[in-house]
């Protein structure tokens, strides 16, 4: 008791010192926050001025279907990677490609076109663009091709632009990229960029790491992605596992946290949307330097189905989410996993990490951004798909310039 009494004055002095230090640091934090807010306001005002100038420059070109004119001045050059197989409008590819090229030209960009004939072809086109020092690569395709191209731009100065042509367009919806070709090209003409994160799977049964922009599904989390990506050979096996298996032990190691769970699935998200436009992680940001992990601990068939039905209706149930930089999933039995388009072989240990600020991307007013572009063309997250391409609206003389790759 005597020792405790003798310690009291020392503890009291220590408390006072800490409280004074707290007041000093609070003042600095508040001052920094106010300065940051002022700079953010100026930054957004500058983007609004850029949007206005871009509109004034592009309107005369639009009236001429994006044809070159002597008054245009120098056009920016970009590599355009076009996927003929993407989306529901792939029967009108000539008109669709011509429209993309015309719209880009109307917004001051001369596109040199490379056709995506396979995932490896898309990656090679992107790789050559980086090697050539191209400042801008535009992908007119679906999420899978966008991910293929993005994987080759990681850590480079080449900017990624997106014209969404896919069936779900989760990435465009998360990043605020309009679904219509005209508005998507308007955004690319504005050139408003953000540096976003990308996920990396480092133990996927391959000697090379795999990148992902949307999510990784471990265990039964592969089912939704298998349907979305049309991996029909995987669906029967995944569904059979769903109905036959029971929750089993999985150890999930996340930064300094370890969760010992009884579950059949874990999802690791970089974006708020996954699968068929499901709002799986409403608060996920693609530029926060973190991955969002959901473990589904103890959830049975009915609870899992209910959760994903709610996510599909844009009103997901509350599910604990861990925000981490690095994680490892360890299962007693080998489990399936996928990273965006890539289905991996069954394995017991899967490791993932985030690569912060890995990509420079032209973005709009998206829910997946910490600082969205408020002056960007409207791009509601769950907007209906745009109408199919009308060949009559495209100048028949707008011939795209194909590259020789």
C-alpha positions in Angstrom: 0.0 0.0 0.0 2.9 2.3 0.9 4.6 1.7 -2.5 1.3 2.5 -4.3 1.0 5.8 -2.4 4.5 6.7 -3.3 3.8 6.0 -7.0 0.7 8.3 -7.1 2.6 11.6 -7.6 4.7 10.1 -10.3 1.7 8.7 -12.1 -0.1 12.0 -11.8 2.8 13.9 -13.4 3.0 11.3 -16.2 -0.7 11.7 -16.9 -0.4 15.5 -17.0 2.5 15.2 -19.5 0.5 12.9 -21.7 -2.6 15.1 -21.6 -0.5 18.2 -22.6 1.1 16.2 -25.5 -2.4 15.1 -26.5 -3.5 18.7 -26.7 -0.5 19.7 -28.8 -0.9 16.8 -31.3 -4.7 17.4 -31.5 -4.0 21.0 -32.6 -1.6 19.8 -35.3 -4.0 17.1 -36.5 -6.9 19.6 -36.8 -4.6 22.1 -38.6 -3.4 19.4 -41.0 -7.0 18.2 -41.6 -8.2 21.7 -42.3 -5.3 22.3 -44.7 -6.0 19.0 -46.5 -9.7 19.9 -46.8 -8.8 23.2 -48.4 -6.5 21.5 -50.8 -9.2 18.9 -51.7 -11.6 21.7 -52.4 -9.1 23.3 -54.8 -8.4 20.0 -56.4 -12.0 19.2 -57.1 -12.6 22.8 -58.4 -9.6 22.2 -60.8 -11.2 19.0 -62.0 -14.5 20.9 -62.6 -12.6 23.4 -64.8 -11.0 20.5 -66.7 -14.4 19.0 -67.4 -15.7 22.3 -68.7 -12.7 22.9 -71.0 -12.9 19.3 -72.3 -16.6 19.8 -73.1 -16.0 23.0 -75.0 -13.2 21.4 -77.0 -15.0 18.2 -77.9 -18.4 19.6 -78.9 -17.3 20.8 -82.4 -15.6 17.5 -83.1 -18.7 15.5 -82.1 -20.7 17.3 -84.7 -18.2 15.9 -87.3 -18.2 12.3 -85.9 -14.8 12.8 -84.5 -13.1 13.4 -87.8 -9.7 15.2 -87.9 -9.8 18.9 -88.6 -7.0 21.4 -89.0 -8.3 23.3 -86.0 -8.0 20.3 -83.7 -4.3 20.8 -83.0 -2.2 17.9 -81.9 -4.1 14.8 -80.7 -2.9 12.6 -77.9 -1.9 9.1 -79.0 -3.2 6.0 -77.1 -3.1 2.2 -77.5 -6.7 0.9 -77.7 -7.1 -2.8 -76.8 -10.5 -3.9 -78.2 -12.2 -7.2 -77.3 -14.6 -8.4 -80.0 -16.0 -11.1 -77.7 -17.1 -8.8 -74.9 -20.6 -8.2 -73.8 -24.0 -8.6 -75.4 -23.4 -6.4 -78.4 -20.7 -8.5 -80.0 -22.7 -9.0 -83.2 -22.0 -5.3 -84.2 -18.2 -5.3 -83.6 -17.3 -3.1 -86.7 -19.8 -0.4 -85.7 -18.9 -0.7 -82.0 -15.2 -0.4 -82.6 -15.7 2.5 -85.1 -17.8 4.3 -82.5 -15.1 3.9 -79.8 -12.4 5.3 -82.2 -14.7 8.2 -83.3 -15.6 9.1 -79.7 -12.0 9.0 -78.6 -11.0 11.2 -81.5 -13.8 13.7 -80.6 -12.2 13.9 -77.2 -8.7 14.6 -78.6 -7.3 11.0 -78.6 -6.0 9.2 -81.7 -6.4 5.5 -81.0 -4.1 2.8 -82.4 -6.1 -0.4 -82.2 -4.9 -3.9 -81.2 -7.5 -6.7 -81.1 -7.7 -9.0 -78.1 -7.9 -12.6 -79.4 -7.0 -14.2 -76.0 -5.9 -13.3 -72.5 -2.3 -13.8 -73.4 -2.7 -11.5 -76.5 -4.2 -8.7 -74.4 -1.4 -9.0 -71.9 1.2 -8.9 -74.7 -0.4 -5.8 -76.2 -0.3 -4.1 -72.8 3.3 -5.2 -72.2 4.4 -3.8 -75.5 2.7 -0.5 -74.7 4.6 -0.2 -71.5 7.9 -1.1 -73.2 7.2 1.6 -75.9 6.5 4.2 -73.2 2.9 4.7 -74.3 1.3 7.2 -71.9 -2.2 5.8 -72.2 -3.7 2.4 -72.8 -7.5 2.3 -73.3 -9.3 -1.0 -72.9 -12.7 -1.4 -74.6 -13.7 -4.7 -73.1 -15.1 -6.5 -70.1 -13.7 -6.9 -66.6 -11.6 -10.0 -67.4 -9.7 -8.2 -70.2 -9.3 -5.1 -68.1 -7.7 -7.2 -65.4 -5.4 -8.9 -67.9 -4.2 -5.5 -69.2 -3.9 -4.0 -65.7 -1.6 -6.8 -64.6 1.0 -5.6 -67.1 0.7 -1.9 -66.2 1.5 -2.4 -62.4 4.2 -0.1 -61.3 4.5 1.7 -64.7 3.7 5.3 -65.7 1.2 4.1 -68.3 -2.3 5.3 -67.5 -5.3 2.9 -67.9 -8.5 4.2 -69.5 -11.7 2.1 -69.6 -14.6 1.8 -72.1 -16.8 -0.9 -70.5 -18.2 -3.4 -72.9 -18.7 -6.4 -70.6 -21.8 -8.0 -69.3 -21.4 -6.9 -65.6 -18.7 -4.1 -65.7 -18.1 -4.3 -62.0 -14.8 -2.4 -62.3 -16.4 0.5 -64.3 -19.3 0.7 -61.8 -16.9 0.8 -58.8 -14.6 3.4 -60.4 -17.4 5.6 -61.7 -16.7 5.0 -65.4 -20.0 5.5 -67.4 -21.3 2.5 -69.2 -22.1 4.3 -72.4 -19.3 4.7 -75.0 -19.8 8.5 -75.4 -19.6 9.3 -71.7 -16.8 6.8 -71.1 -14.7 8.6 -73.8 -15.6 12.0 -72.3 -14.1 10.8 -69.0 -11.0 9.6 -70.8 -10.7 13.0 -72.5 -10.8 14.6 -69.1 -7.9 12.5 -68.0 -8.8 12.6 -64.3 -6.7 9.9 -62.7 -6.3 8.2 -59.3 -3.8 5.7 -58.2 -5.6 2.5 -57.1 -4.5 -0.7 -55.4 -4.3 -4.1 -56.9 -4.3 -7.5 -55.1 -1.7 -10.1 -55.6 -2.0 -13.9 -54.9 1.5 -15.2 -54.1 0.8 -18.9 -53.5 -1.6 -20.0 -56.2 0.2 -23.1 -57.4 2.0 -21.1 -60.1 5.6 -19.9 -60.2 4.3 -16.3 -61.0 2.1 -14.2 -58.8 -1.4 -13.4 -60.0 -3.0 -10.0 -59.7 -6.7 -9.3 -59.0 -8.7 -6.0 -59.2 -12.1 -7.4 -57.9 -11.7 -10.3 -55.5 -10.4 -13.7 -54.6 -12.8 -16.5 -53.6 -11.5 -19.3 -51.5 -13.5 -22.5 -51.1 -17.2 -22.0 -52.2 -16.5 -18.3 -52.9 -15.5 -19.6 -56.4 -19.1 -20.4 -57.4 -20.3 -16.9 -58.0 -17.2 -16.0 -60.0 -17.4 -19.3 -62.0 -20.9 -18.3 -63.1 -19.9 -14.8 -63.9 -16.8 -15.8 -65.9 -18.6 -18.7 -67.6 -16.2 -21.3 -66.3 -18.8 -24.0 -66.9 -16.4 -26.9 -66.3 -15.8 -25.6 -62.8 -19.5 -25.0 -61.9 -20.6 -28.7 -61.4 -17.7 -29.5 -59.2 -18.1 -26.3 -57.1 -21.9 -26.8 -56.8 -21.3 -30.5 -55.8 -18.9 -29.3 -53.1 -21.5 -26.8 -51.9 -24.2 -29.4 -51.3 -21.9 -32.2 -50.1 -19.5 -30.3 -47.8 -19.9 -29.0 -44.3 -18.2 -26.0 -42.7 -14.7 -27.1 -41.8 -11.7 -25.5 -40.0 -9.9 -22.7 -41.7 -7.1 -20.6 -40.2 -7.0 -17.1 -41.5 -3.9 -15.1 -40.6 -4.3 -11.3 -41.3 -1.5 -8.9 -40.4 -1.4 -9.4 -36.6 -4.8 -11.1 -36.3 -5.5 -14.8 -36.4 -9.1 -16.1 -36.9 -9.8 -19.8 -36.4 -13.1 -20.3 -38.2 -15.5 -23.0 -39.1 -16.4 -22.1 -42.7 -16.6 -23.2 -46.3 -15.6 -19.9 -47.9 -13.6 -16.8 -47.6 -13.7 -13.8 -49.9 -11.0 -11.2 -50.2 -12.1 -8.0 -52.0 -10.3 -5.1 -53.5 -13.5 -3.6 -54.9 -17.0 -3.2 -53.5 -18.7 -5.3 -56.2 -18.2 -8.9 -57.1 -19.9 -11.7 -59.1 -23.0 -10.5 -61.0 -23.0 -6.8 -59.8 -23.3 -7.9 -56.1 -22.6 -5.2 -53.5 -20.5 -7.5 -51.4 -18.5 -5.0 -49.5 -20.3 -1.6 -49.4 -17.4 0.3 -47.8 -14.5 -1.1 -49.8 -12.2 1.4 -51.4 -9.8 0.6 -54.2 -7.3 3.2 -53.2 -7.0 2.7 -49.4 -4.1 0.3 -49.4 -6.2 -2.5 -47.8 -8.0 -5.7 -48.8 -11.4 -6.5 -47.4 -11.8 -10.0 -45.9 -15.1 -11.7 -45.1 -14.9 -15.2 -43.5 -18.6 -16.5 -43.3 -17.7 -18.2 -40.0 -20.4 -20.8 -38.9 -22.8 -19.9 -41.7 -24.8 -22.8 -43.1 -26.5 -23.1 -46.6 -29.5 -21.0 -45.8 -27.5 -18.2 -44.3 -25.0 -18.1 -47.2 -27.8 -18.1 -49.8 -29.6 -15.3 -47.9 -26.5 -13.2 -47.7 -25.7 -13.4 -51.4 -29.4 -12.8 -52.4 -29.3 -9.6 -50.2 -26.0 -8.6 -51.8 -27.5 -9.1 -55.3 -30.4 -6.8 -54.4 -27.9 -4.1 -53.3 -28.9 -4.4 -49.6 -26.2 -6.8 -48.1 -26.5 -8.1 -44.6 -24.0 -6.9 -42.1 -21.0 -9.2 -42.1 -17.8 -8.6 -40.2 -15.1 -7.3 -42.5 -11.4 -7.3 -41.8 -9.3 -4.7 -43.6 -5.8 -5.9 -44.0 -2.6 -5.6 -46.0 -1.6 -9.3 -46.1 -3.2 -12.6 -45.3 -2.8 -16.3 -45.4 -5.7 -18.9 -45.6 -4.9 -22.4 -44.3 -7.4 -25.2 -44.7 -7.3 -28.8 -43.5 -8.3 -30.1 -46.9 -7.3 -28.6 -50.4 -9.8 -26.0 -51.5 -10.6 -24.3 -54.8 -9.7 -20.6 -55.3 -10.0 -18.0 -58.0 -8.5 -14.5 -58.5 -10.8 -12.6 -60.9 -10.6 -14.6 -64.1 -8.0 -17.2 -62.9 -9.1 -20.5 -61.4 -6.4 -22.1 -59.4 -5.9 -25.8 -58.6 -7.0 -27.0 -55.1 -4.5 -26.3 -52.4 -4.3 -26.0 -48.6 -2.5 -22.7 -48.3 -3.3 -19.5 -50.2 -1.5 -16.2 -49.5 -2.5 -12.8 -50.7 -1.3 -9.2 -50.3 -2.3 -5.7 -51.5 0.0 -3.7 -53.8 -0.9 -0.1 -52.9 -1.2 2.6 -55.5 -0.1 0.2 -58.2 -2.1 1.5 -61.1 -2.9 5.0 -62.5 -6.5 4.8 -63.8 -8.8 7.4 -65.3 -11.8 7.4 -63.0 -15.1 9.1 -62.3 -17.5 9.6 -59.4 -17.3 6.0 -58.1 -18.2 4.3 -54.8 -14.9 2.5 -54.8 -12.8 5.8 -54.5 -11.8 7.7 -51.4 -11.9 11.0 -53.4 -14.2 10.5 -56.4 -14.3 12.9 -59.4 -17.4 14.9 -58.6 -17.4 16.7 -62.0 -17.3 13.5 -64.0 -20.1 12.4 -66.3 -22.9 10.7 -64.4 -22.3 7.0 -63.7 -24.8 5.5 -61.2 -23.4 2.3 -59.7 -26.3 0.2 -60.6 -27.3 1.9 -63.9 -29.0 -0.3 -66.5 -26.9 -1.5 -69.4 -26.8 1.0 -72.3 -28.6 0.2 -75.6 -26.8 -1.8 -78.2 -24.7 0.0 -80.8 -26.7 1.7 -83.5 -24.6 1.3 -86.7 -26.5 4.3 -88.2 -25.0 6.6 -85.5 -21.4 5.8 -86.6 -19.6 7.5 -89.4 -18.9 4.8 -92.0 -15.6 6.5 -92.9 -14.3 6.3 -89.3 -11.9 3.5 -90.0 -9.8 2.5 -87.0 -6.1 2.3 -87.4 -5.0 -1.3 -86.5 -1.6 -1.9 -85.1 0.5 -4.8 -86.4 0.9 -6.6 -83.1 
